[in-house]
């Protein structure tokens, strides 16, 4: 039990140090930023069409395109899939 506890403790300390901006040997997995407006234009869709097809609120899409906010988490992952395989996503969303 002590070995498991020490491993968890070390992981938590590294996570805290990483969030504080300290140099820690951790791996993070974050998809690259994506230019949502360019992606939408490359698909030949209006903001309303893009938002409707990919179940994104029009307000959120506009914030992303203006740069007020950036997509993150599942939304960023979805946009990367849309960029690589738009027809597959459209088929899946039906």
C-alpha positions as CSV (number, residue, x, y, z in Angstrom):
1,X,0.0,0.0,0.0
2,X,2.8,2.4,0.7
3,X,4.2,2.1,-2.8
4,X,0.8,2.9,-4.3
5,X,0.4,5.9,-2.0
6,X,3.8,7.3,-2.8
7,X,3.1,7.0,-6.5
8,X,-0.2,8.8,-6.1
9,X,1.4,11.5,-3.9
10,X,4.2,12.1,-6.4
11,X,1.7,12.4,-9.3
12,X,-0.3,14.9,-7.3
13,X,2.8,17.0,-6.5
14,X,3.8,17.0,-10.1
15,X,0.3,18.0,-11.2
16,X,0.3,20.9,-8.8
17,X,3.8,22.0,-9.8
18,X,2.8,21.8,-13.5
19,X,-0.4,24.0,-12.9
20,X,1.8,26.5,-11.1
21,X,4.0,26.8,-14.2
22,X,7.0,25.0,-12.7
23,X,9.3,23.0,-14.9
24,X,8.2,19.4,-14.3
25,X,8.8,16.3,-16.5
26,X,5.2,15.6,-17.3
27,X,3.5,14.8,-20.6
28,X,0.5,16.8,-21.6
29,X,-1.7,15.9,-24.5
30,X,-3.4,19.0,-26.0
31,X,-4.6,19.2,-29.6
32,X,-3.2,22.2,-31.5
33,X,-5.2,25.3,-31.8
34,X,-7.5,25.4,-34.8
35,X,-8.7,28.3,-37.0
36,X,-12.4,27.7,-36.8
37,X,-13.3,30.5,-39.3
38,X,-10.9,29.0,-41.9
39,X,-12.2,25.5,-41.3
40,X,-15.8,26.7,-41.8
41,X,-14.9,28.6,-45.0
42,X,-13.0,25.6,-46.3
43,X,-16.2,23.6,-46.0
44,X,-18.2,26.3,-47.8
45,X,-20.6,26.8,-44.9
46,X,-22.1,29.9,-43.4
47,X,-21.9,30.3,-39.7
48,X,-25.5,29.2,-39.3
49,X,-25.0,26.1,-41.4
50,X,-21.7,25.1,-39.7
51,X,-23.2,25.6,-36.2
52,X,-26.3,23.6,-37.1
53,X,-24.4,20.7,-38.8
54,X,-22.0,20.2,-35.9
55,X,-24.3,21.0,-33.0
56,X,-22.4,24.1,-31.9
57,X,-24.3,27.1,-30.7
58,X,-24.1,30.1,-33.0
59,X,-22.9,32.3,-30.2
60,X,-20.1,30.0,-29.3
61,X,-19.0,29.7,-32.9
62,X,-19.0,33.5,-33.3
63,X,-16.8,33.8,-30.1
64,X,-14.4,31.3,-31.5
65,X,-14.2,33.1,-34.8
66,X,-13.7,36.5,-33.2
67,X,-11.0,35.1,-31.0
68,X,-12.9,36.0,-27.8
69,X,-12.7,32.3,-26.8
70,X,-11.0,29.2,-28.0
71,X,-12.5,25.7,-28.3
72,X,-11.2,23.2,-25.8
73,X,-11.8,19.7,-24.6
74,X,-14.3,17.7,-26.7
75,X,-15.2,20.7,-28.9
76,X,-11.6,21.0,-30.0
77,X,-11.3,17.3,-30.6
78,X,-14.5,17.4,-32.7
79,X,-13.2,20.3,-34.8
80,X,-10.0,18.4,-35.5
81,X,-12.0,15.4,-36.7
82,X,-14.1,17.7,-38.8
83,X,-11.0,19.2,-40.3
84,X,-9.6,15.8,-41.3
85,X,-12.8,13.9,-42.1
86,X,-15.8,16.3,-42.5
87,X,-17.9,13.8,-44.5
88,X,-17.5,11.1,-41.9
89,X,-18.6,13.4,-39.1
90,X,-21.6,14.6,-41.2
91,X,-22.6,11.0,-41.9
92,X,-22.2,10.1,-38.2
93,X,-24.3,13.1,-37.1
94,X,-26.9,12.2,-39.8
